[in-house]
């Protein structure tokens, strides 16, 4: 690994890895557009606090004119992704005429990525390790077959 600092947030079944620009739900990657990721990351970083619409637009679309409807559309999409519903499963609260507040309890984890990766193999590392072991087995078997064939051929030439 490269030893960079990993900045992660966990809330309910989700894990937001800002350095990797990745949102996981129970360990499964959730596909997000780049701007949707920026919006969720900004809201989560400011969890429990009011984020005014203007502040959010300036953070996600700096030096660009953006209509408020873009923010509304992305927040609506994020609510669907996160599973917000009327049954109390709420992540993003709307503060009328002001902005939004991320209301789920958020735990922040800042630490080196290497400690995370050494604790458990990622699925891609497990597959790579399995492929490497398979390659070694086949190469070893091929070597043994070659040695055996050389032995047989040299035995036949002597007779």
C-alpha positions in Angstrom: 0.0 0.0 0.0 1.0 3.6 -0.3 0.7 4.6 3.4 -1.8 7.5 2.7 -4.1 8.5 5.5 -7.6 7.0 5.1 -10.5 9.2 6.2 -13.6 7.1 6.7 -17.1 7.7 8.2 -19.5 5.0 9.3 -23.2 5.5 9.8 -25.6 2.6 10.2 -24.7 0.0 7.6 -22.8 2.5 5.5 -19.1 3.3 5.3 -17.9 6.4 3.4 -14.2 6.3 2.3 -13.4 9.8 1.2 -9.9 9.1 -0.1 -11.1 6.3 -2.3 -14.3 8.2 -3.2 -16.3 5.1 -2.2 -19.6 4.5 -0.4 -20.2 1.0 0.9 -23.4 -0.5 2.2 -22.7 -3.6 4.2 -19.3 -3.9 2.4 -20.9 -3.6 -1.1 -20.0 -0.6 -3.2 -22.9 1.8 -3.9 -22.6 3.5 -7.3 -22.7 7.3 -7.1 -22.1 10.1 -9.6 -19.1 12.2 -8.7 -21.3 15.2 -7.6 -23.6 12.9 -5.6 -20.5 11.6 -3.8 -19.3 15.2 -3.2 -22.7 16.1 -1.7 -22.9 13.1 0.6 -19.3 13.6 1.7 -19.9 17.2 2.5 -23.1 16.5 4.4 -21.5 13.6 6.4 -18.4 15.7 7.3 -20.8 18.3 8.7 -23.1 15.7 10.3 -25.4 17.2 12.9 -25.0 20.7 11.6 -27.1 22.8 9.2 -25.5 23.0 5.8 -27.1 25.9 4.0 -27.9 25.4 0.3 -25.5 28.1 -0.8 -22.7 26.6 1.3 -23.3 23.2 -0.3 -23.4 24.6 -3.8 -20.1 26.5 -3.2 -18.4 23.4 -1.8 -19.5 21.0 -4.5 -19.6 23.4 -7.5 -16.9 26.0 -6.8 -16.7 28.9 -9.3 -19.8 27.5 -11.2 -23.3 28.8 -11.4 -25.6 26.0 -10.3 -29.4 26.1 -9.8 -30.8 25.0 -6.5 -32.8 22.3 -8.3 -29.5 20.4 -8.9 -28.9 20.1 -5.2 -32.5 19.1 -4.6 -32.3 16.4 -7.3 -29.0 15.0 -5.9 -30.3 15.0 -2.3 -33.5 13.2 -3.4 -31.4 10.6 -5.2 -29.1 10.2 -2.1 -32.2 9.6 0.0 -33.3 6.8 -2.3 -29.8 5.3 -2.2 -29.5 5.6 1.6 -33.0 4.3 2.2 -34.6 7.3 3.8 -38.3 6.8 4.3 -41.2 8.0 6.4 -40.7 5.2 9.0 -37.9 6.9 10.9 -35.1 5.6 8.7 -33.7 9.1 8.1 -30.3 10.3 7.1 -30.8 13.7 5.5 -33.2 16.2 7.0 -34.4 19.2 5.1 -34.4 22.5 6.9 -37.1 24.5 5.2 -35.8 27.4 3.1 -32.3 27.0 4.5 -30.6 23.7 3.6 -29.9 20.2 4.9 -28.6 18.4 7.9 -27.2 14.9 8.0 -28.9 13.5 11.1 -27.7 9.9 11.4 -25.0 9.1 14.0 -21.6 9.3 12.3 -18.4 7.7 13.5 -15.2 9.1 12.1 -12.1 6.9 11.5 -8.8 8.5 10.6 -5.9 6.3 10.2 -3.3 4.8 7.9 -4.7 2.6 5.2 -2.0 0.0 5.8 -3.4 -0.9 9.2 -6.8 -1.4 7.6 -5.5 -3.5 4.8 -3.4 -5.7 7.1 -6.4 -6.4 9.3 -8.3 -8.1 6.5 -7.8 -8.9 2.9 -10.1 -7.1 0.4 -11.9 -9.3 -2.0 -9.7 -8.2 -4.9 -6.6 -9.1 -2.8 -8.0 -12.5 -1.9 -8.7 -13.2 -5.6 -5.2 -12.0 -6.6 -3.7 -14.3 -3.9 -5.7 -17.2 -5.0 -4.7 -16.6 -8.7 -1.0 -16.4 -7.6 -1.3 -19.7 -5.7 -3.0 -21.4 -8.6 -0.2 -20.2 -11.0 2.4 -21.6 -8.6 0.7 -25.0 -8.5 0.5 -25.2 -12.3 4.1 -24.1 -12.8 5.2 -26.7 -10.2 3.2 -29.4 -11.8 4.6 -28.5 -15.3 8.1 -28.6 -13.9 7.6 -32.0 -12.4 6.1 -33.3 -15.6 9.1 -31.9 -17.6 11.6 -33.6 -15.2 9.7 -36.9 -15.4 9.7 -36.7 -19.3 13.4 -36.0 -19.4 14.0 -38.9 -17.0 11.9 -41.2 -19.3 13.6 -40.0 -22.5 17.1 -40.4 -21.0 16.2 -43.9 -19.7 14.9 -44.9 -23.2 18.1 -43.7 -25.0 20.3 -45.8 -22.6 18.5 -49.0 -23.4 
